[in-house]
């Protein structure tokens, strides 16, 4: 099992729109592609309170590539993402990393 850590750096003032997009649109699309989220977090104290962080669980990098690429290319997702940005860009940038749990991790 590997975990993907993703951090979305929202445009100033657009974090509520980003949260709404995940809650109302993205999660349903992920269900369609059997993409498993572990947790979502907003930043209380840190570099920016405009950040949304989350973890995804994958069986392998091959599974990730297959499912993530299909999700990203889905015309319904593209249309929904475009619709949520009618009032301007929501995400300034995205950073991600892939993590493997240690032998002593509670999360495996």
C-alpha positions as CSV (number, residue, x, y, z in Angstrom):
1,X,0.0,0.0,0.0
2,X,1.2,3.5,-0.8
3,X,-0.3,6.8,0.1
4,X,-0.4,9.9,-2.0
5,X,-0.2,13.2,-0.1
6,X,-1.6,16.1,-2.1
7,X,-1.7,19.7,-1.1
8,X,-3.9,22.2,-3.0
9,X,-2.8,25.8,-2.5
10,X,-6.0,27.7,-3.1
11,X,-6.1,31.2,-4.6
12,X,-6.7,33.8,-1.8
13,X,-10.3,33.7,-0.7
14,X,-11.1,30.6,-2.8
15,X,-10.6,27.8,-0.2
16,X,-14.4,27.7,0.5
17,X,-15.0,27.1,-3.3
18,X,-12.3,24.4,-3.3
19,X,-13.9,22.6,-0.3
20,X,-17.3,22.8,-1.9
21,X,-16.0,21.3,-5.2
22,X,-14.5,18.3,-3.3
23,X,-17.5,17.8,-1.2
24,X,-20.1,18.2,-3.9
25,X,-18.4,16.9,-7.0
26,X,-14.9,15.4,-6.7
27,X,-15.7,12.7,-4.1
28,X,-18.6,11.3,-6.3
29,X,-16.2,11.2,-9.3
30,X,-13.7,9.3,-7.2
31,X,-16.3,6.8,-6.2
32,X,-16.9,6.2,-9.9
33,X,-13.2,5.3,-10.3
34,X,-12.8,3.5,-7.0
35,X,-10.3,6.1,-5.7
36,X,-10.0,5.8,-1.9
37,X,-9.4,8.9,0.2
38,X,-7.9,8.5,3.7
39,X,-8.4,11.9,5.1
40,X,-8.7,15.6,4.3
41,X,-7.3,18.5,6.3
42,X,-7.3,22.3,6.3
43,X,-4.4,24.2,7.7
44,X,-5.0,25.7,11.1
45,X,-1.4,26.8,11.8
46,X,1.2,26.7,9.1
47,X,2.5,28.5,6.1
48,X,-0.9,29.2,4.6
49,X,-4.5,28.8,5.8
50,X,-5.5,28.6,2.1
51,X,-4.2,25.0,1.8
52,X,-6.2,21.8,1.6
53,X,-4.2,18.6,2.3
54,X,-5.4,15.1,1.8
55,X,-4.2,11.5,1.5
56,X,-5.2,8.9,-1.1
57,X,-4.6,5.2,-0.6
58,X,-3.3,3.1,-3.6
59,X,-2.4,-0.6,-3.9
60,X,0.4,0.3,-6.3
61,X,1.7,3.1,-8.6
62,X,0.2,1.1,-11.5
63,X,-3.3,1.3,-9.9
64,X,-2.8,5.0,-9.2
65,X,-1.8,5.8,-12.8
66,X,-4.7,3.8,-14.3
67,X,-7.4,5.3,-12.0
68,X,-6.0,8.8,-11.7
69,X,-5.6,9.2,-15.5
70,X,-9.1,7.9,-16.2
71,X,-10.5,10.3,-13.6
72,X,-8.6,13.3,-15.0
73,X,-9.7,12.5,-18.6
74,X,-13.4,12.0,-17.7
75,X,-15.5,14.5,-19.6
76,X,-18.0,14.9,-16.7
77,X,-15.1,15.8,-14.4
78,X,-13.7,18.3,-16.9
79,X,-17.1,19.9,-17.3
80,X,-17.7,20.1,-13.5
81,X,-14.2,21.5,-12.8
82,X,-14.7,24.1,-15.5
83,X,-18.1,25.1,-14.1
84,X,-16.7,25.6,-10.6
85,X,-14.2,28.0,-12.0
86,X,-16.7,30.3,-13.7
87,X,-15.7,33.1,-11.2
88,X,-12.0,32.5,-11.7
89,X,-9.2,30.0,-10.9
90,X,-9.6,28.2,-7.6
91,X,-6.3,26.4,-7.2
92,X,-3.0,28.3,-7.4
93,X,-0.8,25.2,-7.4
94,X,-0.7,21.5,-6.3
95,X,2.1,19.6,-4.7
96,X,2.1,15.9,-4.1
97,X,4.3,13.1,-2.8
98,X,4.0,9.3,-2.5
99,X,4.6,7.8,0.9
100,X,5.2,4.2,2.1
101,X,4.3,3.5,5.8
102,X,7.0,2.2,8.1
103,X,6.9,-1.1,9.8
104,X,5.8,0.6,13.0
105,X,3.1,2.9,11.5
106,X,-0.4,2.7,12.8
107,X,-1.5,3.3,9.2
108,X,-0.5,0.6,6.8
